[in-house]
Amino acid sequence: MKDFISTLRPAVTSLLVFTVLLGLVYPFVIGGISAVAFPHQARGSLIRDASGKVVGSELIGQAFDRPAYFWSRPTAVAAGSAMTSSGTNTGPSGFVDKAGTLGPNPALVDAVKGRIQALRGADPGNTAVVPVDLVTASGSGLDPHITPAAAYYQVGRVARARGVSEAQVQELVDQHVEGRTLGVLGERRVNVLRINLALDERFGAPRS
């Protein structure tokens, strides 16, 4: 029995010590450093409107479907809820038909065609090639960004819906194109929520 207790004591002691260190001390220390060094990120990268009200996060995409706003990437995630984040884009290949032929997934093809049709219907005069990120969902379903090409593609529709010139809207896009992280990571991008807030701040909220 004594041997058992002597063997068990170091294990229990180690468990308690590391529970306190890694479960309490470490999170508090790292949380404190983050709050001081990166207060915006530590609080969730929240975005506020002109009145100071929290309207979202830089990290979580939101759905926009009104013509006067830039549209986000397609998603099956309910209302941009991070709690239901999941892959929402059908795979592009690996589909085998009844004849045993390997080819593109018809569900993805049909979904893309439908999204292109919706974009064309909202902007009939736009004959430019539809950027791929406007017709395919992101891996998480919560991508808050679109490519600069996707933003510029929507300039004409947004300008007409708001009764302003395309040059004014394009200028806003130019101002909201974000560079690569640290100059090398990722791609250039536009945060959809931020540019839509900028639209309302500059031109006022669109009429219903």
LUMFINU-129975 format. One record per residue: residue number from 1; residue in three letters; z, x, y of N, C-alpha, C in turn. Coordinates in steps of 0.001 Angstrom, whole numbers, padded with zeros to 6 digits, m for minus. Layout:
BEGIN
[node NUM; 'ALA'; [Z; X; Y]; [Z; X; Y]; [Z; X; Y]];
...
// end
This chain:
BEGIN
[node 1; 'MET'; [000000; 000822; m001211]; [000000; 000000; 000000]; [000000; 000857; 001263]];
[node 2; 'LYS'; [000811; 001920; 001211]; [000874; 002802; 002376]; [m000484; 003445; 002643]];
[node 3; 'ASP'; [m001158; 003824; 001541]; [m002479; 004427; 001702]; [m003457; 003435; 002325]];
[node 4; 'PHE'; [m003342; 002176; 001942]; [m004225; 001147; 002482]; [m003991; 000968; 003982]];
[node 5; 'ILE'; [m002711; 000903; 004372]; [m002369; 000728; 005788]; [m002811; 001938; 006604]];
[node 6; 'SER'; [m002588; 003129; 006066]; [m002989; 004343; 006789]; [m004501; 004420; 006940]];
[node 7; 'THR'; [m005211; 003857; 005996]; [m006676; 003844; 006081]; [m007148; 002756; 007049]];
[node 8; 'LEU'; [m006465; 001638; 007039]; [m006855; 000491; 007865]; [m006532; 000702; 009342]];
[node 9; 'ARG'; [m005415; 001417; 009628]; [m004946; 001571; 011001]; [m006007; 002203; 011909]];
[node 10; 'PRO'; [m006660; 003308; 011536]; [m007678; 003889; 012422]; [m008866; 002950; 012663]];
[node 11; 'ALA'; [m009213; 002180; 011629]; [m010335; 001267; 011770]; [m010017; 000165; 012779]];
[node 12; 'VAL'; [m008806; m000408; 012651]; [m008394; m001470; 013571]; [m008254; m000924; 014992]];
[node 13; 'THR'; [m007671; 000280; 015099]; [m007513; 000898; 016420]; [m008876; 001141; 017081]];
[node 14; 'SER'; [m009801; 001668; 016307]; [m011146; 001919; 016833]; [m011814; 000626; 017269]];
[node 15; 'LEU'; [m011635; m000427; 016470]; [m012217; m001717; 016803]; [m011688; m002229; 018137]];
[node 16; 'LEU'; [m010384; m002153; 018313]; [m009769; m002631; 019555]; [m010198; m001791; 020752]];
[node 17; 'VAL'; [m010196; m000469; 020571]; [m010558; 000421; 021677]; [m012000; 000196; 022116]];
[node 18; 'PHE'; [m012910; 000159; 021154]; [m014321; m000008; 021508]; [m014637; m001424; 021988]];
[node 19; 'THR'; [m013852; m002396; 021516]; [m014025; m003754; 022037]; [m013682; m003807; 023516]];
[node 20; 'VAL'; [m012589; m003147; 023881]; [m012188; m003118; 025296]; [m013188; m002308; 026117]];
[node 21; 'LEU'; [m013570; m001133; 025594]; [m014475; m000262; 026352]; [m015861; m000874; 026517]];
[node 22; 'LEU'; [m016439; m001333; 025416]; [m017825; m001802; 025450]; [m017936; m003285; 025751]];
[node 23; 'GLY'; [m016889; m004048; 025474]; [m016941; m005478; 025733]; [m016410; m005877; 027089]];
[node 24; 'LEU'; [m015556; m005049; 027692]; [m014967; m005384; 028987]; [m015244; m004331; 030063]];
[node 25; 'VAL'; [m014815; m003102; 029798]; [m014926; m002056; 030817]; [m016382; m001761; 031171]];
[node 26; 'TYR'; [m017197; m001497; 030151]; [m018602; m001142; 030399]; [m019365; m002234; 031158]];
[node 27; 'PRO'; [m019299; m003521; 030732]; [m020017; m004550; 031489]; [m019553; m004673; 032941]];
[node 28; 'PHE'; [m018225; m004551; 033169]; [m017716; m004653; 034534]; [m018192; m003480; 035388]];
[node 29; 'VAL'; [m018182; m002285; 034822]; [m018626; m001103; 035572]; [m020114; m001200; 035907]];
[node 30; 'ILE'; [m020927; m001506; 034899]; [m022365; m001613; 035119]; [m022683; m002766; 036066]];
[node 31; 'GLY'; [m021981; m003895; 035895]; [m022185; m005035; 036797]; [m021817; m004691; 038229]];
[node 32; 'GLY'; [m020717; m003923; 038400]; [m020311; m003525; 039748]; [m021312; m002585; 040389]];
[node 33; 'ILE'; [m021799; m001604; 039606]; [m022802; m000669; 040130]; [m024076; m001422; 040508]];
[node 34; 'SER'; [m024498; m002355; 039657]; [m025710; m003124; 039931]; [m025565; m003960; 041192]];
[node 35; 'ALA'; [m024395; m004590; 041358]; [m024172; m005440; 042527]; [m024233; m004653; 043822]];
[node 36; 'VAL'; [m023829; m003379; 043761]; [m023846; m002541; 044969]; [m025219; m001904; 045183]];
[node 37; 'ALA'; [m025784; m001342; 044106]; [m027053; m000616; 044228]; [m028266; m001536; 044269]];
[node 38; 'PHE'; [m028218; m002647; 043512]; [m029356; m003571; 043438]; [m028869; m005013; 043578]];
[node 39; 'PRO'; [m028348; m005388; 044739]; [m027747; m006727; 044884]; [m028735; m007868; 044657]];
[node 40; 'HIS'; [m029973; m007705; 045109]; [m030966; m008773; 044950]; [m031275; m009011; 043474]];
[node 41; 'GLN'; [m031533; m007931; 042741]; [m031850; m008057; 041323]; [m030640; m008527; 040516]];
[node 42; 'ALA'; [m029448; m008035; 040882]; [m028242; m008393; 040135]; [m027918; m009871; 040247]];
[node 43; 'ARG'; [m028371; m010503; 041312]; [m028111; m011936; 041513]; [m029255; m012812; 041000]];
[node 44; 'GLY'; [m030182; m012212; 040253]; [m031233; m013007; 039641]; [m032562; m012971; 040363]];
[node 45; 'SER'; [m032736; m012067; 041322]; [m033984; m011971; 042098]; [m034363; m013327; 042675]];
[node 46; 'LEU'; [m033388; m013994; 043270]; [m033599; m015345; 043777]; [m034487; m015348; 045026]];
[node 47; 'ILE'; [m035278; m016398; 045150]; [m036155; m016589; 046312]; [m035646; m017795; 047089]];
[node 48; 'ARG'; [m035551; m017650; 048392]; [m035081; m018734; 049262]; [m036192; m019152; 050217]];
[node 49; 'ASP'; [m036158; m020427; 050605]; [m037139; m020897; 051571]; [m036655; m020589; 052984]];
[node 50; 'ALA'; [m037377; m021087; 053978]; [m037048; m020768; 055371]; [m035661; m021261; 055766]];
[node 51; 'SER'; [m035164; m022309; 055099]; [m033847; m022853; 055428]; [m032715; m022145; 054688]];
[node 52; 'GLY'; [m033077; m021210; 053798]; [m032073; m020495; 053033]; [m031763; m021109; 051684]];
[node 53; 'LYS'; [m032433; m022187; 051334]; [m032202; m022853; 050051]; [m032881; m022082; 048918]];
[node 54; 'VAL'; [m032178; m021905; 047814]; [m032759; m021232; 046651]; [m033810; m022143; 046024]];
[node 55; 'VAL'; [m035036; m021618; 045890]; [m036129; m022422; 045336]; [m036666; m021848; 044035]];
[node 56; 'GLY'; [m036144; m020724; 043600]; [m036608; m020146; 042349]; [m036250; m018679; 042262]];
[node 57; 'SER'; [m036863; m018014; 041302]; [m036644; m016597; 041072]; [m037988; m015877; 041038]];
[node 58; 'GLU'; [m037975; m014616; 041451]; [m039185; m013799; 041379]; [m039646; m013593; 039936]];
[node 59; 'LEU'; [m038736; m013804; 038984]; [m039002; m013452; 037595]; [m039418; m014634; 036730]];
[node 60; 'ILE'; [m039305; m015861; 037259]; [m039592; m017048; 036467]; [m040674; m017874; 037150]];
[node 61; 'GLY'; [m041787; m018062; 036462]; [m042893; m018819; 037016]; [m042589; m020301; 037123]];
[node 62; 'GLN'; [m043280; m020963; 038053]; [m043166; m022396; 038227]; [m044558; m023013; 038185]];
[node 63; 'ALA'; [m044616; m024267; 037799]; [m045910; m024948; 037704]; [m046297; m025539; 039058]];
[node 64; 'PHE'; [m047520; m025281; 039495]; [m048079; m025875; 040703]; [m049422; m026496; 040333]];
[node 65; 'ASP'; [m049639; m027745; 040744]; [m050906; m028385; 040414]; [m051547; m029111; 041598]];
[node 66; 'ARG'; [m050928; m029033; 042771]; [m051517; m029660; 043953]; [m052595; m028738; 044530]];
[node 67; 'PRO'; [m053698; m029314; 045002]; [m054813; m028487; 045504]; [m054429; m027567; 046656]];
[node 68; 'ALA'; [m053397; m027926; 047418]; [m053016; m027145; 048593]; [m052163; m025935; 048258]];
[node 69; 'TYR'; [m051905; m025729; 046987]; [m051107; m024583; 046565]; [m051888; m023741; 045562]];
[node 70; 'PHE'; [m051507; m022465; 045471]; [m052076; m021603; 044440]; [m051479; m022015; 043101]];
[node 71; 'TRP'; [m052311; m022051; 042090]; [m051861; m022458; 040764]; [m051430; m021246; 039958]];
[node 72; 'SER'; [m050441; m021472; 039118]; [m049933; m020419; 038245]; [m050740; m020367; 036954]];
[node 73; 'ARG'; [m050342; m019480; 036085]; [m050959; m019416; 034757]; [m050563; m020647; 033943]];
[node 74; 'PRO'; [m051410; m021094; 033021]; [m051058; m022230; 032172]; [m049824; m021906; 031333]];
[node 75; 'THR'; [m049056; m022933; 031023]; [m047873; m022730; 030198]; [m047493; m024023; 029506]];
[node 76; 'ALA'; [m046881; m023904; 028336]; [m046359; m025064; 027627]; [m044852; m025154; 027784]];
[node 77; 'VAL'; [m044258; m024229; 028526]; [m042819; m024232; 028749]; [m042468; m025340; 029726]];
[node 78; 'ALA'; [m041479; m026139; 029404]; [m041118; m027297; 030210]; [m040565; m026877; 031563]];
[node 79; 'ALA'; [m041294; m027257; 032622]; [m040816; m027079; 033999]; [m040356; m025655; 034306]];
[node 80; 'GLY'; [m040991; m024676; 033694]; [m040636; m023292; 033957]; [m039228; m022935; 033545]];
[node 81; 'SER'; [m038689; m023619; 032559]; [m037311; m023386; 032137]; [m037224; m022135; 031269]];
[node 82; 'ALA'; [m036414; m021188; 031690]; [m036243; m019953; 030921]; [m035568; m020225; 029582]];
[node 83; 'MET'; [m034879; m021348; 029457]; [m034188; m021673; 028214]; [m035168; m021987; 027092]];
[node 84; 'THR'; [m036403; m022382; 027455]; [m037395; m022735; 026435]; [m038540; m021737; 026396]];
[node 85; 'SER'; [m038307; m020539; 026891]; [m039352; m019523; 026911]; [m039841; m019212; 025504]];
[node 86; 'SER'; [m041152; m019141; 025358]; [m041740; m018819; 024058]; [m043216; m018526; 024255]];
[node 87; 'GLY'; [m043849; m017974; 023256]; [m045280; m017743; 023332]; [m046020; m019070; 023416]];
[node 88; 'THR'; [m046852; m019234; 024420]; [m047513; m020523; 024641]; [m049029; m020411; 024588]];
[node 89; 'ASN'; [m049538; m019280; 024170]; [m050982; m019100; 024129]; [m051445; m018970; 022682]];
[node 90; 'THR'; [m052428; m019773; 022300]; [m052972; m019714; 020955]; [m053666; m018373; 020732]];
[node 91; 'GLY'; [m053536; m017814; 019533]; [m054165; m016534; 019237]; [m055682; m016610; 019346]];
[node 92; 'PRO'; [m056326; m015523; 019782]; [m057773; m015545; 020006]; [m058614; m015407; 018750]];
[node 93; 'SER'; [m058035; m014929; 017661]; [m058840; m014682; 016474]; [m058013; m014934; 015227]];
[node 94; 'GLY'; [m058599; m014604; 014087]; [m057871; m014787; 012842]; [m058047; m016163; 012243]];
[node 95; 'PHE'; [m058923; m017000; 012847]; [m059139; m018334; 012300]; [m060245; m018294; 011251]];
[node 96; 'VAL'; [m059970; m018871; 010123]; [m060953; m018931; 009046]; [m061358; m020388; 008833]];
[node 97; 'ASP'; [m062661; m020695; 008973]; [m063116; m022074; 008801]; [m063260; m022422; 007314]];
[node 98; 'LYS'; [m063744; m023621; 007031]; [m063846; m024097; 005647]; [m064803; m023246; 004814]];
[node 99; 'ALA'; [m065767; m022628; 005494]; [m066728; m021787; 004775]; [m066198; m020380; 004546]];
[node 100; 'GLY'; [m064977; m020126; 005026]; [m064390; m018806; 004856]; [m064848; m017795; 005879]];
[node 101; 'THR'; [m065428; m018272; 006989]; [m065911; m017375; 008036]; [m064820; m017119; 009062]];
[node 102; 'LEU'; [m064606; m015864; 009379]; [m063603; m015478; 010375]; [m064208; m015578; 011766]];
[node 103; 'GLY'; [m063531; m016250; 012668]; [m064068; m016399; 014016]; [m062993; m016768; 015015]];
[node 104; 'PRO'; [m063396; m017083; 016256]; [m062424; m017431; 017299]; [m061713; m018737; 016977]];
[node 105; 'ASN'; [m060492; m018829; 017421]; [m059685; m020020; 017172]; [m060227; m021186; 017999]];
[node 106; 'PRO'; [m060676; m022264; 017383]; [m061245; m023381; 018137]; [m060235; m024052; 019063]];
[node 107; 'ALA'; [m058947; m024004; 018704]; [m057930; m024594; 019578]; [m057875; m023851; 020904]];
[node 108; 'LEU'; [m057973; m022514; 020844]; [m057972; m021719; 022073]; [m059252; m021959; 022863]];
[node 109; 'VAL'; [m060380; m022018; 022165]; [m061657; m022262; 022842]; [m061629; m023598; 023573]];
[node 110; 'ASP'; [m061138; m024630; 022917]; [m061074; m025953; 023539]; [m060110; m025962; 024722]];
[node 111; 'ALA'; [m058977; m025266; 024569]; [m057996; m025220; 025657]; [m058575; m024520; 026881]];
[node 112; 'VAL'; [m059259; m023403; 026654]; [m059868; m022658; 027758]; [m060947; m023490; 028436]];
[node 113; 'LYS'; [m061767; m024162; 027650]; [m062816; m025012; 028228]; [m062208; m026109; 029099]];
[node 114; 'GLY'; [m061134; m026707; 028617]; [m060476; m027754; 029394]; [m059892; m027229; 030694]];
[node 115; 'ARG'; [m059335; m026024; 030654]; [m058753; m025443; 031867]; [m059838; m025061; 032869]];
[node 116; 'ILE'; [m060943; m024544; 032360]; [m062066; m024219; 033252]; [m062591; m025485; 033902]];
[node 117; 'GLN'; [m062706; m026548; 033126]; [m063184; m027817; 033662]; [m062260; m028331; 034762]];
[node 118; 'ALA'; [m060949; m028196; 034557]; [m059993; m028644; 035567]; [m060122; m027827; 036847]];
[node 119; 'LEU'; [m060307; m026517; 036708]; [m060476; m025660; 037885]; [m061774; m025983; 038613]];
[node 120; 'ARG'; [m062855; m026190; 037866]; [m064138; m026538; 038476]; [m064054; m027900; 039159]];
[node 121; 'GLY'; [m063363; m028841; 038522]; [m063232; m030167; 039106]; [m062450; m030162; 040406]];
[node 122; 'ALA'; [m061455; m029278; 040510]; [m060656; m029199; 041729]; [m061370; m028448; 042842]];
[node 123; 'ASP'; [m062407; m027684; 042473]; [m063128; m026863; 043457]; [m064607; m026802; 043058]];
[node 124; 'PRO'; [m065327; m027939; 043171]; [m066695; m028030; 042647]; [m067673; m027010; 043221]];
[node 125; 'GLY'; [m067467; m026604; 044456]; [m068405; m025684; 045086]; [m068205; m024230; 044706]];
[node 126; 'ASN'; [m067154; m023952; 043964]; [m066837; m022570; 043588]; [m067574; m022214; 042299]];
[node 127; 'THR'; [m068552; m021331; 042407]; [m069345; m020937; 041237]; [m068955; m019559; 040711]];
[node 128; 'ALA'; [m067886; m018989; 041249]; [m067446; m017668; 040794]; [m066913; m017751; 039368]];
[node 129; 'VAL'; [m066915; m016626; 038700]; [m066368; m016562; 037347]; [m064862; m016817; 037405]];
[node 130; 'VAL'; [m064376; m017691; 036543]; [m062952; m018016; 036526]; [m062165; m016848; 035932]];
[node 131; 'PRO'; [m061196; m016309; 036656]; [m060374; m015205; 036122]; [m059652; m015626; 034844]];
[node 132; 'VAL'; [m059565; m014716; 033912]; [m059036; m015053; 032592]; [m057582; m015502; 032636]];
[node 133; 'ASP'; [m056790; m014992; 033577]; [m055381; m015366; 033577]; [m055148; m016797; 034051]];
[node 134; 'LEU'; [m056148; m017439; 034635]; [m056006; m018832; 035036]; [m056286; m019798; 033879]];
[node 135; 'VAL'; [m056794; m019284; 032775]; [m057119; m020155; 031642]; [m056411; m019738; 030357]];
[node 136; 'THR'; [m055599; m018696; 030413]; [m054813; m018279; 029252]; [m053360; m018127; 029663]];
[node 137; 'ALA'; [m052471; m018535; 028784]; [m051043; m018469; 029084]; [m050496; m017072; 028834]];
[node 138; 'SER'; [m049362; m016783; 029437]; [m048712; m015499; 029216]; [m047908; m015550; 027919]];
[node 139; 'GLY'; [m047465; m014392; 027465]; [m046706; m014334; 026222]; [m045401; m015108; 026286]];
[node 140; 'SER'; [m044724; m015061; 027427]; [m043435; m015735; 027560]; [m043569; m017172; 028034]];
[node 141; 'GLY'; [m044698; m017481; 028675]; [m044857; m018789; 029296]; [m044185; m018886; 030639]];
[node 142; 'LEU'; [m043607; m017784; 031120]; [m042857; m017797; 032380]; [m043385; m016785; 033393]];
[node 143; 'ASP'; [m044605; m016321; 033212]; [m045155; m015296; 034096]; [m045207; m015817; 035532]];
[node 144; 'PRO'; [m044497; m015170; 036472]; [m044476; m015644; 037858]; [m045662; m015152; 038679]];
[node 145; 'HIS'; [m046498; m014305; 038091]; [m047579; m013675; 038837]; [m048955; m014114; 038339]];
[node 146; 'ILE'; [m049936; m013967; 039210]; [m051335; m014036; 038830]; [m052003; m012779; 039370]];
[node 147; 'THR'; [m053188; m012486; 038876]; [m053912; m011312; 039365]; [m054444; m011594; 040768]];
[node 148; 'PRO'; [m054708; m010550; 041564]; [m055349; m010777; 042861]; [m056646; m011554; 042720]];
[node 149; 'ALA'; [m057414; m011290; 041659]; [m058676; m012010; 041450]; [m058426; m013506; 041309]];
[node 150; 'ALA'; [m057358; m013874; 040595]; [m057028; m015289; 040415]; [m056611; m015932; 041731]];
[node 151; 'ALA'; [m055930; m015175; 042582]; [m055530; m015697; 043891]; [m056752; m015870; 044797]];
[node 152; 'TYR'; [m057611; m014860; 044853]; [m058800; m014958; 045707]; [m059732; m016074; 045235]];
[node 153; 'TYR'; [m059761; m016324; 043936]; [m060605; m017391; 043401]; [m060188; m018753; 043968]];
[node 154; 'GLN'; [m058909; m018929; 044267]; [m058387; m020222; 044722]; [m058364; m020390; 046232]];
[node 155; 'VAL'; [m058765; m019374; 046967]; [m058676; m019399; 048433]; [m059423; m020586; 049026]];
[node 156; 'GLY'; [m060650; m020816; 048586]; [m061452; m021893; 049159]; [m060816; m023257; 048991]];
[node 157; 'ARG'; [m060326; m023550; 047792]; [m059695; m024847; 047529]; [m058449; m025045; 048376]];
[node 158; 'VAL'; [m057605; m024016; 048438]; [m056369; m024105; 049212]; [m056678; m024289; 050696]];
[node 159; 'ALA'; [m057658; m023555; 051210]; [m058012; m023651; 052629]; [m058507; m025055; 052977]];
[node 160; 'ARG'; [m059369; m025617; 052155]; [m059894; m026961; 052431]; [m058797; m028013; 052347]];
[node 161; 'ALA'; [m057904; m027872; 051368]; [m056826; m028850; 051208]; [m055872; m028830; 052398]];
[node 162; 'ARG'; [m055769; m027699; 053056]; [m054856; m027571; 054193]; [m055560; m027671; 055538]];
[node 163; 'GLY'; [m056885; m027716; 055521]; [m057617; m027841; 056771]; [m057571; m026583; 057618]];
[node 164; 'VAL'; [m057542; m025421; 056974]; [m057536; m024148; 057693]; [m058716; m023324; 057201]];
[node 165; 'SER'; [m058960; m022202; 057843]; [m060090; m021367; 057458]; [m059766; m020545; 056212]];
[node 166; 'GLU'; [m060803; m020213; 055468]; [m060619; m019366; 054294]; [m060111; m017984; 054696]];
[node 167; 'ALA'; [m060520; m017517; 055864]; [m060086; m016199; 056329]; [m058574; m016158; 056511]];
[node 168; 'GLN'; [m057985; m017266; 056994]; [m056532; m017302; 057193]; [m055789; m017253; 055853]];
[node 169; 'VAL'; [m056298; m018001; 054877]; [m055649; m018013; 053569]; [m055851; m016673; 052867]];
[node 170; 'GLN'; [m057043; m016107; 053002]; [m057303; m014810; 052369]; [m056413; m013729; 052965]];
[node 171; 'GLU'; [m056140; m013840; 054243]; [m055240; m012876; 054876]; [m053850; m012934; 054245]];
[node 172; 'LEU'; [m053380; m014161; 053932]; [m052086; m014295; 053271]; [m052102; m013656; 051885]];
[node 173; 'VAL'; [m053206; m013841; 051176]; [m053321; m013220; 049859]; [m053250; m011702; 049993]];
[node 174; 'ASP'; [m053998; m011165; 050953]; [m053983; m009720; 051187]; [m052557; m009213; 051399]];
[node 175; 'GLN'; [m051773; m009989; 052146]; [m050406; m009579; 052471]; [m049461; m009671; 051270]];
[node 176; 'HIS'; [m049830; m010494; 050279]; [m048921; m010728; 049149]; [m049361; m010048; 047855]];
[node 177; 'VAL'; [m050371; m009220; 047930]; [m050746; m008452; 046740]; [m049737; m007324; 046558]];
[node 178; 'GLU'; [m049048; m007330; 045440]; [m048044; m006318; 045135]; [m048687; m005190; 044323]];
[node 179; 'GLY'; [m048322; m003964; 044648]; [m048858; m002818; 043926]; [m048164; m002620; 042591]];
[node 180; 'ARG'; [m048624; m001638; 041854]; [m048001; m001312; 040577]; [m046579; m000815; 040775]];
[node 181; 'THR'; [m045710; m001146; 039847]; [m044331; m000686; 039922]; [m044284; 000834; 039841]];
[node 182; 'LEU'; [m043619; 001440; 040825]; [m043528; 002903; 040928]; [m044920; 003546; 041017]];
[node 183; 'GLY'; [m045904; 002759; 041337]; [m047263; 003274; 041512]; [m048050; 003462; 040232]];
[node 184; 'VAL'; [m047404; 003282; 039067]; [m048106; 003549; 037807]; [m047914; 002455; 036754]];
[node 185; 'LEU'; [m046853; 001660; 036864]; [m046543; 000685; 035826]; [m047138; m000683; 036148]];
[node 186; 'GLY'; [m047739; m001306; 035144]; [m048285; m002638; 035326]; [m049567; m002640; 036135]];
[node 187; 'GLU'; [m049910; m003817; 036643]; [m051123; m003998; 037432]; [m050777; m004635; 038772]];
[node 188; 'ARG'; [m051724; m004598; 039689]; [m051546; m005277; 040973]; [m051441; m006776; 040712]];
[node 189; 'ARG'; [m050626; m007476; 041490]; [m050336; m008869; 041194]; [m049917; m009628; 042445]];
[node 190; 'VAL'; [m049878; m010956; 042306]; [m049460; m011836; 043397]; [m048402; m012783; 042842]];
[node 191; 'ASN'; [m047241; m012840; 043488]; [m046193; m013762; 043071]; [m046540; m015151; 043604]];
[node 192; 'VAL'; [m046744; m016097; 042699]; [m047249; m017420; 043077]; [m046257; m018184; 043952]];
[node 193; 'LEU'; [m044990; m018164; 043607]; [m043998; m018885; 044395]; [m043905; m018315; 045800]];
[node 194; 'ARG'; [m043915; m017000; 045923]; [m043796; m016389; 047241]; [m044989; m016731; 048129]];
[node 195; 'ILE'; [m046203; m016691; 047584]; [m047355; m016974; 048433]; [m047417; m018461; 048788]];
[node 196; 'ASN'; [m046957; m019330; 047896]; [m046948; m020755; 048229]; [m045913; m021067; 049306]];
[node 197; 'LEU'; [m044779; m020379; 049262]; [m043799; m020532; 050340]; [m044376; m020029; 051655]];
[node 198; 'ALA'; [m045126; m018926; 051598]; [m045745; m018377; 052806]; [m046771; m019353; 053383]];
[node 199; 'LEU'; [m047479; m020072; 052523]; [m048429; m021088; 052987]; [m047714; m022159; 053804]];
[node 200; 'ASP'; [m046601; m022661; 053269]; [m045859; m023706; 053975]; [m045250; m023183; 055269]];
[node 201; 'GLU'; [m044779; m021945; 055265]; [m044180; m021373; 056468]; [m045222; m021200; 057574]];
[node 202; 'ARG'; [m046424; m020842; 057193]; [m047463; m020582; 058200]; [m048211; m021847; 058626]];
[node 203; 'PHE'; [m048519; m022730; 057670]; [m049352; m023890; 057977]; [m048611; m025216; 057883]];
[node 204; 'GLY'; [m047356; m025184; 057450]; [m046602; m026414; 057241]; [m046862; m026988; 055871]];
[node 205; 'ALA'; [m045933; m027822; 055421]; [m046085; m028433; 054097]; [m047252; m029403; 054118]];
[node 206; 'PRO'; [m048068; m029433; 053079]; [m049220; m030344; 053043]; [m048768; m031788; 052923]];
[node 207; 'ARG'; [m049585; m032685; 053447]; [m049278; m034099; 053306]; [m049505; m034541; 051864]];
[node 208; 'SER'; [m048748; m035505; 051416]; [m048863; m035985; 050034]; [m050244; m036606; 049815]];
// end
